[in-house]
Structures are given as C-alpha cells and as structure tokens.
Amino acid sequence: MAALLLRHVGRHCLRAHLNSQICLRNAVPLGTTAKEEMERFWKKNTSSNRPVSPHVSIYRWSLPMAMSICHRGTGVALSGGISLFGLSALLLPGNFESYLMFVKSLCLGPALIHTAKFVLVFPLMYHTWNGIRHLMWDLGKGLAIPQVQQSGMAVLVLAVLSSVGLAAM
C-alpha cells in the first residue's frame, strides 16, 4: 500500500516538474498583497477607535506573573549554562578533577561554598517544581486563582528547601 502511494506521489511530482504549465494553470492569483491587507487592517482599526493593546508595564505585578517570567528565565539560563559547561569541557585543557582541585585549593570557606552551591542549584529546583506545577495545570488541576496563588507559594517554598538540602550535600 505504501509503495503504491509512493509511486503515485512520485509520478505526480515528476509530471509537475516536467510540465510546469500544469502548476501555472491551476494557480489562483492573490486578490491583495500583504501591504494592502495591512493598510486595510489599520484603516479599519483607526476608524473604529479600537484601543491599542496595552504594554505589560500598566499591569500590577502578581505572583503568577513574576513566576511565569522567572520560569522562562531559568529555562534559558539552565540551557545556556549546560551548553557552556559542555563547551568548556570540550575546549578547556585538563579534566574536571583538576578544576575541582583548583577550587579546593582556594580555601574559600564553607559559607561561601554553600552559598555558591545554593546559587547554582536554586534555578534548577525552581524550574523543576514550577514545571511540575505547569504539568498539573495541563491536567486541568489547580487553575482557580486561589489555587494558583497557593501553588505558587508551594513552589517557592519547595524550591528553597530542596536547594538548601542539595547545597548542604
């Protein structure tokens, strides 16, 4: 069956390629250009006095709005960080153990080490917990405004607690 379909499509494409007049006869000319459509669109909107879509700066900031922006930002940062780590592993001389020994030789102190580990792991934990929250939304659960606020706070608390736990390892 698939071979017959492939043969039919191949013959049709070959005929269309050899006889380009078939395509020209069946082509329908466009009524207007894109420029004309845009001019008609703006003329209609300005004559009906429709408002222009507002910018994000006029809205009062809310927790879901900030968390949505942060979720996208952490996704971009994690992708960039992983790519940068992979490129550095390929291009820099030495191996991971030599760089780990270099960091240990700096004698930075436990407070600074734990803080650095927290800063590195928090975006991952936040993005993970907020991703689970989005998966629940995809299932249709927790979409009421009070539940959105509660799940937002839960994501923040879980992200901080799991980041502290991982940084303490």
PyMOL CGO cylinders between C-alpha atoms (Angstrom):
from pymol import cmd
from pymol.cgo import CYLINDER

trace = [
    CYLINDER, 0.00, 0.00, 0.00, 2.79, 2.39, 0.95, 0.3, 1, 1, 1, 1, 1, 1,
    CYLINDER, 2.79, 2.39, 0.95, 4.67, 1.52, -2.26, 0.3, 1, 1, 1, 1, 1, 1,
    CYLINDER, 4.67, 1.52, -2.26, 1.61, 2.37, -4.36, 0.3, 1, 1, 1, 1, 1, 1,
    CYLINDER, 1.61, 2.37, -4.36, 1.19, 5.68, -2.57, 0.3, 1, 1, 1, 1, 1, 1,
    CYLINDER, 1.19, 5.68, -2.57, 4.87, 6.49, -3.00, 0.3, 1, 1, 1, 1, 1, 1,
    CYLINDER, 4.87, 6.49, -3.00, 4.70, 5.61, -6.72, 0.3, 1, 1, 1, 1, 1, 1,
    CYLINDER, 4.70, 5.61, -6.72, 1.62, 7.80, -7.20, 0.3, 1, 1, 1, 1, 1, 1,
    CYLINDER, 1.62, 7.80, -7.20, 3.20, 10.77, -5.41, 0.3, 1, 1, 1, 1, 1, 1,
    CYLINDER, 3.20, 10.77, -5.41, 6.45, 10.29, -7.32, 0.3, 1, 1, 1, 1, 1, 1,
    CYLINDER, 6.45, 10.29, -7.32, 4.66, 10.23, -10.68, 0.3, 1, 1, 1, 1, 1, 1,
    CYLINDER, 4.66, 10.23, -10.68, 2.62, 13.30, -9.75, 0.3, 1, 1, 1, 1, 1, 1,
    CYLINDER, 2.62, 13.30, -9.75, 5.75, 15.22, -8.71, 0.3, 1, 1, 1, 1, 1, 1,
    CYLINDER, 5.75, 15.22, -8.71, 7.59, 14.12, -11.86, 0.3, 1, 1, 1, 1, 1, 1,
    CYLINDER, 7.59, 14.12, -11.86, 4.71, 15.24, -14.08, 0.3, 1, 1, 1, 1, 1, 1,
    CYLINDER, 4.71, 15.24, -14.08, 4.52, 18.57, -12.27, 0.3, 1, 1, 1, 1, 1, 1,
    CYLINDER, 4.52, 18.57, -12.27, 8.29, 19.01, -12.62, 0.3, 1, 1, 1, 1, 1, 1,
    CYLINDER, 8.29, 19.01, -12.62, 8.36, 18.15, -16.32, 0.3, 1, 1, 1, 1, 1, 1,
    CYLINDER, 8.36, 18.15, -16.32, 5.27, 20.13, -17.25, 0.3, 1, 1, 1, 1, 1, 1,
    CYLINDER, 5.27, 20.13, -17.25, 5.33, 23.36, -15.25, 0.3, 1, 1, 1, 1, 1, 1,
    CYLINDER, 5.33, 23.36, -15.25, 2.31, 24.67, -17.17, 0.3, 1, 1, 1, 1, 1, 1,
    CYLINDER, 2.31, 24.67, -17.17, 0.09, 22.42, -15.03, 0.3, 1, 1, 1, 1, 1, 1,
    CYLINDER, 0.09, 22.42, -15.03, 1.06, 24.36, -11.94, 0.3, 1, 1, 1, 1, 1, 1,
    CYLINDER, 1.06, 24.36, -11.94, 0.56, 27.71, -13.64, 0.3, 1, 1, 1, 1, 1, 1,
    CYLINDER, 0.56, 27.71, -13.64, -2.89, 26.81, -14.93, 0.3, 1, 1, 1, 1, 1, 1,
    CYLINDER, -2.89, 26.81, -14.93, -4.08, 25.72, -11.51, 0.3, 1, 1, 1, 1, 1, 1,
    CYLINDER, -4.08, 25.72, -11.51, -2.58, 28.66, -9.61, 0.3, 1, 1, 1, 1, 1, 1,
    CYLINDER, -2.58, 28.66, -9.61, -5.08, 31.19, -8.32, 0.3, 1, 1, 1, 1, 1, 1,
    CYLINDER, -5.08, 31.19, -8.32, -3.88, 34.81, -8.29, 0.3, 1, 1, 1, 1, 1, 1,
    CYLINDER, -3.88, 34.81, -8.29, -3.95, 36.54, -4.93, 0.3, 1, 1, 1, 1, 1, 1,
    CYLINDER, -3.95, 36.54, -4.93, -6.55, 39.24, -4.55, 0.3, 1, 1, 1, 1, 1, 1,
    CYLINDER, -6.55, 39.24, -4.55, -4.42, 41.63, -2.50, 0.3, 1, 1, 1, 1, 1, 1,
    CYLINDER, -4.42, 41.63, -2.50, -0.85, 41.97, -1.35, 0.3, 1, 1, 1, 1, 1, 1,
    CYLINDER, -0.85, 41.97, -1.35, 0.29, 41.84, 2.25, 0.3, 1, 1, 1, 1, 1, 1,
    CYLINDER, 0.29, 41.84, 2.25, 0.88, 45.59, 2.23, 0.3, 1, 1, 1, 1, 1, 1,
    CYLINDER, 0.88, 45.59, 2.23, -2.66, 46.25, 1.08, 0.3, 1, 1, 1, 1, 1, 1,
    CYLINDER, -2.66, 46.25, 1.08, -4.03, 43.91, 3.76, 0.3, 1, 1, 1, 1, 1, 1,
    CYLINDER, -4.03, 43.91, 3.76, -2.07, 45.72, 6.49, 0.3, 1, 1, 1, 1, 1, 1,
    CYLINDER, -2.07, 45.72, 6.49, -3.25, 49.13, 5.26, 0.3, 1, 1, 1, 1, 1, 1,
    CYLINDER, -3.25, 49.13, 5.26, -6.85, 47.88, 5.25, 0.3, 1, 1, 1, 1, 1, 1,
    CYLINDER, -6.85, 47.88, 5.25, -6.39, 46.44, 8.76, 0.3, 1, 1, 1, 1, 1, 1,
    CYLINDER, -6.39, 46.44, 8.76, -5.02, 49.69, 10.21, 0.3, 1, 1, 1, 1, 1, 1,
    CYLINDER, -5.02, 49.69, 10.21, -7.61, 51.81, 8.43, 0.3, 1, 1, 1, 1, 1, 1,
    CYLINDER, -7.61, 51.81, 8.43, -10.40, 49.68, 9.89, 0.3, 1, 1, 1, 1, 1, 1,
    CYLINDER, -10.40, 49.68, 9.89, -8.92, 49.78, 13.42, 0.3, 1, 1, 1, 1, 1, 1,
    CYLINDER, -8.92, 49.78, 13.42, -8.26, 53.53, 13.44, 0.3, 1, 1, 1, 1, 1, 1,
    CYLINDER, -8.26, 53.53, 13.44, -11.74, 54.30, 12.09, 0.3, 1, 1, 1, 1, 1, 1,
    CYLINDER, -11.74, 54.30, 12.09, -13.40, 52.16, 14.78, 0.3, 1, 1, 1, 1, 1, 1,
    CYLINDER, -13.40, 52.16, 14.78, -11.29, 53.78, 17.57, 0.3, 1, 1, 1, 1, 1, 1,
    CYLINDER, -11.29, 53.78, 17.57, -10.15, 50.45, 18.97, 0.3, 1, 1, 1, 1, 1, 1,
    CYLINDER, -10.15, 50.45, 18.97, -7.54, 50.74, 21.71, 0.3, 1, 1, 1, 1, 1, 1,
    CYLINDER, -7.54, 50.74, 21.71, -4.01, 49.54, 21.12, 0.3, 1, 1, 1, 1, 1, 1,
    CYLINDER, -4.01, 49.54, 21.12, -3.02, 46.51, 23.18, 0.3, 1, 1, 1, 1, 1, 1,
    CYLINDER, -3.02, 46.51, 23.18, -1.52, 47.69, 26.50, 0.3, 1, 1, 1, 1, 1, 1,
    CYLINDER, -1.52, 47.69, 26.50, 2.07, 47.07, 27.48, 0.3, 1, 1, 1, 1, 1, 1,
    CYLINDER, 2.07, 47.07, 27.48, 2.99, 44.87, 30.44, 0.3, 1, 1, 1, 1, 1, 1,
    CYLINDER, 2.99, 44.87, 30.44, 4.06, 47.95, 32.44, 0.3, 1, 1, 1, 1, 1, 1,
    CYLINDER, 4.06, 47.95, 32.44, 0.47, 49.05, 33.10, 0.3, 1, 1, 1, 1, 1, 1,
    CYLINDER, 0.47, 49.05, 33.10, -0.41, 45.85, 34.94, 0.3, 1, 1, 1, 1, 1, 1,
    CYLINDER, -0.41, 45.85, 34.94, 0.01, 45.42, 38.69, 0.3, 1, 1, 1, 1, 1, 1,
    CYLINDER, 0.01, 45.42, 38.69, 2.61, 42.73, 39.34, 0.3, 1, 1, 1, 1, 1, 1,
    CYLINDER, 2.61, 42.73, 39.34, 1.31, 39.48, 40.77, 0.3, 1, 1, 1, 1, 1, 1,
    CYLINDER, 1.31, 39.48, 40.77, 2.97, 36.29, 41.93, 0.3, 1, 1, 1, 1, 1, 1,
    CYLINDER, 2.97, 36.29, 41.93, 1.88, 34.19, 38.90, 0.3, 1, 1, 1, 1, 1, 1,
    CYLINDER, 1.88, 34.19, 38.90, 3.13, 36.87, 36.50, 0.3, 1, 1, 1, 1, 1, 1,
    CYLINDER, 3.13, 36.87, 36.50, 6.54, 37.07, 38.18, 0.3, 1, 1, 1, 1, 1, 1,
    CYLINDER, 6.54, 37.07, 38.18, 6.80, 33.28, 38.42, 0.3, 1, 1, 1, 1, 1, 1,
    CYLINDER, 6.80, 33.28, 38.42, 5.99, 32.88, 34.73, 0.3, 1, 1, 1, 1, 1, 1,
    CYLINDER, 5.99, 32.88, 34.73, 8.73, 35.30, 33.76, 0.3, 1, 1, 1, 1, 1, 1,
    CYLINDER, 8.73, 35.30, 33.76, 11.19, 33.62, 36.16, 0.3, 1, 1, 1, 1, 1, 1,
    CYLINDER, 11.19, 33.62, 36.16, 10.29, 30.17, 34.82, 0.3, 1, 1, 1, 1, 1, 1,
    CYLINDER, 10.29, 30.17, 34.82, 11.21, 31.26, 31.31, 0.3, 1, 1, 1, 1, 1, 1,
    CYLINDER, 11.21, 31.26, 31.31, 14.36, 32.98, 32.55, 0.3, 1, 1, 1, 1, 1, 1,
    CYLINDER, 14.36, 32.98, 32.55, 15.54, 29.93, 34.49, 0.3, 1, 1, 1, 1, 1, 1,
    CYLINDER, 15.54, 29.93, 34.49, 14.87, 27.75, 31.46, 0.3, 1, 1, 1, 1, 1, 1,
    CYLINDER, 14.87, 27.75, 31.46, 17.04, 29.96, 29.27, 0.3, 1, 1, 1, 1, 1, 1,
    CYLINDER, 17.04, 29.96, 29.27, 19.73, 30.21, 31.96, 0.3, 1, 1, 1, 1, 1, 1,
    CYLINDER, 19.73, 30.21, 31.96, 19.82, 26.44, 32.51, 0.3, 1, 1, 1, 1, 1, 1,
    CYLINDER, 19.82, 26.44, 32.51, 20.06, 25.76, 28.78, 0.3, 1, 1, 1, 1, 1, 1,
    CYLINDER, 20.06, 25.76, 28.78, 22.84, 28.30, 28.42, 0.3, 1, 1, 1, 1, 1, 1,
    CYLINDER, 22.84, 28.30, 28.42, 24.67, 27.00, 31.48, 0.3, 1, 1, 1, 1, 1, 1,
    CYLINDER, 24.67, 27.00, 31.48, 24.56, 23.39, 30.34, 0.3, 1, 1, 1, 1, 1, 1,
    CYLINDER, 24.56, 23.39, 30.34, 25.74, 24.39, 26.87, 0.3, 1, 1, 1, 1, 1, 1,
    CYLINDER, 25.74, 24.39, 26.87, 28.56, 26.49, 28.32, 0.3, 1, 1, 1, 1, 1, 1,
    CYLINDER, 28.56, 26.49, 28.32, 29.59, 23.68, 30.66, 0.3, 1, 1, 1, 1, 1, 1,
    CYLINDER, 29.59, 23.68, 30.66, 29.65, 21.19, 27.79, 0.3, 1, 1, 1, 1, 1, 1,
    CYLINDER, 29.65, 21.19, 27.79, 31.67, 23.51, 25.54, 0.3, 1, 1, 1, 1, 1, 1,
    CYLINDER, 31.67, 23.51, 25.54, 34.13, 24.25, 28.32, 0.3, 1, 1, 1, 1, 1, 1,
    CYLINDER, 34.13, 24.25, 28.32, 34.56, 20.53, 28.98, 0.3, 1, 1, 1, 1, 1, 1,
    CYLINDER, 34.56, 20.53, 28.98, 35.43, 20.05, 25.32, 0.3, 1, 1, 1, 1, 1, 1,
    CYLINDER, 35.43, 20.05, 25.32, 37.65, 23.08, 24.80, 0.3, 1, 1, 1, 1, 1, 1,
    CYLINDER, 37.65, 23.08, 24.80, 39.48, 23.75, 28.07, 0.3, 1, 1, 1, 1, 1, 1,
    CYLINDER, 39.48, 23.75, 28.07, 42.67, 21.82, 28.84, 0.3, 1, 1, 1, 1, 1, 1,
    CYLINDER, 42.67, 21.82, 28.84, 42.73, 19.38, 31.73, 0.3, 1, 1, 1, 1, 1, 1,
    CYLINDER, 42.73, 19.38, 31.73, 39.87, 17.44, 33.20, 0.3, 1, 1, 1, 1, 1, 1,
    CYLINDER, 39.87, 17.44, 33.20, 37.11, 18.07, 35.73, 0.3, 1, 1, 1, 1, 1, 1,
    CYLINDER, 37.11, 18.07, 35.73, 39.18, 16.76, 38.64, 0.3, 1, 1, 1, 1, 1, 1,
    CYLINDER, 39.18, 16.76, 38.64, 41.93, 19.30, 38.03, 0.3, 1, 1, 1, 1, 1, 1,
    CYLINDER, 41.93, 19.30, 38.03, 39.42, 22.17, 38.19, 0.3, 1, 1, 1, 1, 1, 1,
    CYLINDER, 39.42, 22.17, 38.19, 37.83, 20.69, 41.30, 0.3, 1, 1, 1, 1, 1, 1,
    CYLINDER, 37.83, 20.69, 41.30, 41.25, 20.53, 42.96, 0.3, 1, 1, 1, 1, 1, 1,
    CYLINDER, 41.25, 20.53, 42.96, 41.85, 24.16, 41.93, 0.3, 1, 1, 1, 1, 1, 1,
    CYLINDER, 41.85, 24.16, 41.93, 38.62, 25.28, 43.64, 0.3, 1, 1, 1, 1, 1, 1,
    CYLINDER, 38.62, 25.28, 43.64, 39.54, 23.29, 46.77, 0.3, 1, 1, 1, 1, 1, 1,
    CYLINDER, 39.54, 23.29, 46.77, 42.97, 24.94, 46.84, 0.3, 1, 1, 1, 1, 1, 1,
    CYLINDER, 42.97, 24.94, 46.84, 41.39, 28.41, 47.01, 0.3, 1, 1, 1, 1, 1, 1,
    CYLINDER, 41.39, 28.41, 47.01, 40.27, 27.77, 50.62, 0.3, 1, 1, 1, 1, 1, 1,
    CYLINDER, 40.27, 27.77, 50.62, 37.05, 29.72, 50.16, 0.3, 1, 1, 1, 1, 1, 1,
    CYLINDER, 37.05, 29.72, 50.16, 35.40, 28.61, 53.37, 0.3, 1, 1, 1, 1, 1, 1,
    CYLINDER, 35.40, 28.61, 53.37, 32.22, 26.63, 53.93, 0.3, 1, 1, 1, 1, 1, 1,
    CYLINDER, 32.22, 26.63, 53.93, 29.85, 29.62, 53.97, 0.3, 1, 1, 1, 1, 1, 1,
    CYLINDER, 29.85, 29.62, 53.97, 30.92, 30.80, 50.54, 0.3, 1, 1, 1, 1, 1, 1,
    CYLINDER, 30.92, 30.80, 50.54, 30.93, 27.26, 49.13, 0.3, 1, 1, 1, 1, 1, 1,
    CYLINDER, 30.93, 27.26, 49.13, 27.39, 26.56, 50.40, 0.3, 1, 1, 1, 1, 1, 1,
    CYLINDER, 27.39, 26.56, 50.40, 26.17, 29.91, 49.08, 0.3, 1, 1, 1, 1, 1, 1,
    CYLINDER, 26.17, 29.91, 49.08, 27.68, 29.22, 45.65, 0.3, 1, 1, 1, 1, 1, 1,
    CYLINDER, 27.68, 29.22, 45.65, 26.12, 25.75, 45.59, 0.3, 1, 1, 1, 1, 1, 1,
    CYLINDER, 26.12, 25.75, 45.59, 22.74, 27.24, 46.54, 0.3, 1, 1, 1, 1, 1, 1,
    CYLINDER, 22.74, 27.24, 46.54, 23.02, 29.86, 43.77, 0.3, 1, 1, 1, 1, 1, 1,
    CYLINDER, 23.02, 29.86, 43.77, 23.82, 27.13, 41.25, 0.3, 1, 1, 1, 1, 1, 1,
    CYLINDER, 23.82, 27.13, 41.25, 21.10, 24.67, 42.32, 0.3, 1, 1, 1, 1, 1, 1,
    CYLINDER, 21.10, 24.67, 42.32, 18.21, 27.10, 43.01, 0.3, 1, 1, 1, 1, 1, 1,
    CYLINDER, 18.21, 27.10, 43.01, 17.34, 27.79, 39.34, 0.3, 1, 1, 1, 1, 1, 1,
    CYLINDER, 17.34, 27.79, 39.34, 17.24, 24.05, 38.67, 0.3, 1, 1, 1, 1, 1, 1,
    CYLINDER, 17.24, 24.05, 38.67, 14.98, 23.34, 41.63, 0.3, 1, 1, 1, 1, 1, 1,
    CYLINDER, 14.98, 23.34, 41.63, 12.71, 26.30, 40.89, 0.3, 1, 1, 1, 1, 1, 1,
    CYLINDER, 12.71, 26.30, 40.89, 12.37, 25.29, 37.24, 0.3, 1, 1, 1, 1, 1, 1,
    CYLINDER, 12.37, 25.29, 37.24, 11.71, 21.67, 38.22, 0.3, 1, 1, 1, 1, 1, 1,
    CYLINDER, 11.71, 21.67, 38.22, 9.00, 22.42, 40.80, 0.3, 1, 1, 1, 1, 1, 1,
    CYLINDER, 9.00, 22.42, 40.80, 7.38, 25.07, 38.62, 0.3, 1, 1, 1, 1, 1, 1,
    CYLINDER, 7.38, 25.07, 38.62, 7.45, 22.62, 35.69, 0.3, 1, 1, 1, 1, 1, 1,
    CYLINDER, 7.45, 22.62, 35.69, 5.56, 20.10, 37.80, 0.3, 1, 1, 1, 1, 1, 1,
    CYLINDER, 5.56, 20.10, 37.80, 3.08, 22.87, 38.61, 0.3, 1, 1, 1, 1, 1, 1,
    CYLINDER, 3.08, 22.87, 38.61, 2.62, 23.52, 34.89, 0.3, 1, 1, 1, 1, 1, 1,
    CYLINDER, 2.62, 23.52, 34.89, 2.09, 19.81, 34.27, 0.3, 1, 1, 1, 1, 1, 1,
    CYLINDER, 2.09, 19.81, 34.27, -0.70, 19.85, 36.86, 0.3, 1, 1, 1, 1, 1, 1,
    CYLINDER, -0.70, 19.85, 36.86, -2.24, 22.83, 35.06, 0.3, 1, 1, 1, 1, 1, 1,
    CYLINDER, -2.24, 22.83, 35.06, -2.06, 20.84, 31.81, 0.3, 1, 1, 1, 1, 1, 1,
    CYLINDER, -2.06, 20.84, 31.81, -4.15, 18.18, 33.54, 0.3, 1, 1, 1, 1, 1, 1,
    CYLINDER, -4.15, 18.18, 33.54, -6.71, 20.86, 34.43, 0.3, 1, 1, 1, 1, 1, 1,
    CYLINDER, -6.71, 20.86, 34.43, -5.98, 20.89, 38.14, 0.3, 1, 1, 1, 1, 1, 1,
    CYLINDER, -5.98, 20.89, 38.14, -5.34, 23.98, 40.26, 0.3, 1, 1, 1, 1, 1, 1,
    CYLINDER, -5.34, 23.98, 40.26, -6.47, 26.62, 37.79, 0.3, 1, 1, 1, 1, 1, 1,
    CYLINDER, -6.47, 26.62, 37.79, -8.62, 28.67, 40.18, 0.3, 1, 1, 1, 1, 1, 1,
    CYLINDER, -8.62, 28.67, 40.18, -6.98, 31.93, 41.29, 0.3, 1, 1, 1, 1, 1, 1,
    CYLINDER, -6.98, 31.93, 41.29, -6.64, 30.96, 45.00, 0.3, 1, 1, 1, 1, 1, 1,
    CYLINDER, -6.64, 30.96, 45.00, -5.10, 27.63, 43.99, 0.3, 1, 1, 1, 1, 1, 1,
    CYLINDER, -5.10, 27.63, 43.99, -2.71, 29.38, 41.60, 0.3, 1, 1, 1, 1, 1, 1,
    CYLINDER, -2.71, 29.38, 41.60, -1.53, 31.61, 44.46, 0.3, 1, 1, 1, 1, 1, 1,
    CYLINDER, -1.53, 31.61, 44.46, -1.16, 28.63, 46.84, 0.3, 1, 1, 1, 1, 1, 1,
    CYLINDER, -1.16, 28.63, 46.84, 0.70, 26.51, 44.31, 0.3, 1, 1, 1, 1, 1, 1,
    CYLINDER, 0.70, 26.51, 44.31, 2.99, 29.46, 43.58, 0.3, 1, 1, 1, 1, 1, 1,
    CYLINDER, 2.99, 29.46, 43.58, 3.91, 29.77, 47.24, 0.3, 1, 1, 1, 1, 1, 1,
    CYLINDER, 3.91, 29.77, 47.24, 4.35, 26.00, 47.48, 0.3, 1, 1, 1, 1, 1, 1,
    CYLINDER, 4.35, 26.00, 47.48, 6.74, 26.07, 44.50, 0.3, 1, 1, 1, 1, 1, 1,
    CYLINDER, 6.74, 26.07, 44.50, 8.80, 28.82, 46.12, 0.3, 1, 1, 1, 1, 1, 1,
    CYLINDER, 8.80, 28.82, 46.12, 8.97, 27.03, 49.48, 0.3, 1, 1, 1, 1, 1, 1,
    CYLINDER, 8.97, 27.03, 49.48, 9.82, 23.67, 47.88, 0.3, 1, 1, 1, 1, 1, 1,
    CYLINDER, 9.82, 23.67, 47.88, 12.46, 25.27, 45.66, 0.3, 1, 1, 1, 1, 1, 1,
    CYLINDER, 12.46, 25.27, 45.66, 14.18, 26.95, 48.60, 0.3, 1, 1, 1, 1, 1, 1,
    CYLINDER, 14.18, 26.95, 48.60, 14.02, 23.85, 50.83, 0.3, 1, 1, 1, 1, 1, 1,
    CYLINDER, 14.02, 23.85, 50.83, 15.27, 21.46, 48.17, 0.3, 1, 1, 1, 1, 1, 1,
    CYLINDER, 15.27, 21.46, 48.17, 18.01, 23.92, 47.16, 0.3, 1, 1, 1, 1, 1, 1,
    CYLINDER, 18.01, 23.92, 47.16, 19.17, 24.23, 50.75, 0.3, 1, 1, 1, 1, 1, 1,
    CYLINDER, 19.17, 24.23, 50.75, 19.15, 20.45, 51.07, 0.3, 1, 1, 1, 1, 1, 1,
    CYLINDER, 19.15, 20.45, 51.07, 21.16, 19.92, 47.91, 0.3, 1, 1, 1, 1, 1, 1,
    CYLINDER, 21.16, 19.92, 47.91, 23.60, 22.71, 48.75, 0.3, 1, 1, 1, 1, 1, 1,
    CYLINDER, 23.60, 22.71, 48.75, 24.25, 21.08, 52.12, 0.3, 1, 1, 1, 1, 1, 1,
    CYLINDER, 24.25, 21.08, 52.12, 25.41, 17.85, 50.46, 0.3, 1, 1, 1, 1, 1, 1,
]
cmd.load_cgo(trace, "trace")
